[in-house]
Amino acid sequence: MDLKSKHDEFTISTDKTLLDEKMIADFLARESYWAQSRTSDQALRAINNSLSTNIAEYSKRKYRNILWSRNLRSTIPKNVVRTG
């Protein structure tokens, strides 16, 4: 189940269909110091096998990625309290 929350023109979501995977893979290969040796296939596999959170701006009838985070943990620890 994907989570989605809208705030003005921004959407915070776990929906991977909103991710610009090519932009993320290119950023990791060119800009990050820790993932420069990864191939695009490795980056895409990491995205698809992780819980991803994305902040996107909706403009001109499409989403533009603002921030992406990859969470390695697939379950919520027992000491974390859910709100909402």
Buried (B, 14 or more C-beta within 10 A) or exposed (E): EEEEEEEEEBBBBBBBEBBBBEEBBEBBBEEEEEBEEBEBEBBBEBBEEBBBBBBBBBEEEEBEBEEBEBEEEEEEEEEEEEEE
